[in-house]
Amino acid sequence: MRTVRCPDWHAVRHDADLTVVHMGMAPTVSAERSPRAALAMCAVLLLLVCGDMHFTARFFHMPTESFWGAISGLGILQLPVCWWLLRGFAEERSALAP
């Protein structure tokens, strides 16, 4: 997120296609705390989603159905991400190197 100072002390934040105008001096969140806060929020959301999946699988699905759903989810969703991290990201970095 980029913060731009306007001459009349408005802080304008540009985030994708959303623009928010704040009336005040400057943003209250420091640049050092915001990544940690984002990481903490992502961890909380991940735990909530995992808990929801666990109780849904435990009480509403058969054990073999949950097992095969987990295996197919790993193959379909995680293997492309791992491939990109191992191959695609390395190719991008080598292309950028002088």
C-alpha positions in Angstrom: 0.0 0.0 0.0 1.4 3.4 -1.0 0.7 6.5 1.1 0.8 9.9 -0.7 0.9 13.2 1.2 -1.3 15.9 -0.2 -0.5 19.6 0.3 -3.4 20.0 2.8 -2.2 17.1 5.0 -4.6 14.5 3.7 -3.2 11.1 3.5 -4.4 9.3 0.4 -3.9 5.6 0.3 -4.0 3.7 -3.1 -4.7 0.0 -2.8 -5.5 -1.7 -6.1 -8.6 0.0 -7.3 -9.7 1.3 -3.9 -8.9 4.9 -2.9 -9.6 6.0 0.6 -9.1 9.6 1.8 -8.2 10.2 5.4 -8.5 13.6 7.1 -5.6 13.8 9.4 -1.8 14.2 9.7 -0.5 10.8 8.8 -1.3 7.1 9.0 -1.3 5.8 12.6 0.2 2.4 11.8 3.9 2.3 11.5 5.6 0.7 8.6 7.3 -1.9 10.9 4.1 -3.1 12.6 1.9 -3.5 9.6 3.6 -6.6 8.2 3.5 -8.3 11.6 -0.2 -7.4 12.0 -0.9 -8.8 8.6 0.9 -12.0 9.4 -0.9 -12.3 12.7 -4.3 -11.8 11.0 -3.4 -14.3 8.3 -2.5 -16.8 11.0 -5.8 -16.3 12.8 -7.8 -16.7 9.6 -5.8 -19.8 8.7 -6.6 -21.3 12.1 -10.3 -20.5 11.8 -10.5 -22.0 8.3 -8.6 -25.2 9.5 -10.9 -25.5 12.5 -14.0 -25.1 10.3 -12.7 -27.8 7.9 -11.8 -30.1 10.7 -15.3 -30.0 12.3 -17.0 -30.2 9.0 -15.0 -33.3 8.0 -15.4 -34.9 11.4 -19.1 -34.6 11.8 -20.5 -34.4 8.3 -18.3 -36.6 6.1 -17.2 -40.3 6.1 -13.5 -40.8 7.1 -12.5 -42.2 3.6 -14.3 -39.2 2.0 -12.3 -36.8 4.1 -9.0 -38.7 3.4 -9.5 -38.6 -0.4 -10.6 -35.0 -0.3 -7.4 -34.0 1.6 -5.2 -36.1 -0.8 -6.8 -34.6 -4.0 -6.7 -31.1 -2.5 -3.0 -31.4 -1.9 -2.5 -32.6 -5.5 -4.7 -30.1 -7.2 -4.0 -27.0 -5.1 -0.6 -27.3 -3.5 1.5 -29.0 -6.2 1.2 -26.1 -8.7 2.2 -23.6 -5.9 5.2 -25.8 -5.0 6.2 -26.1 -8.6 6.1 -22.3 -9.1 8.1 -21.7 -5.9 10.8 -24.2 -7.0 10.9 -23.6 -10.7 9.1 -20.5 -11.8 10.4 -18.2 -9.1 14.0 -19.4 -9.7 13.6 -18.7 -13.4 12.3 -15.2 -12.7 15.2 -14.4 -10.4 17.8 -15.8 -12.9 16.2 -13.6 -15.7 16.5 -10.5 -13.5 20.1 -11.2 -12.5 22.7 -9.1 -14.4 
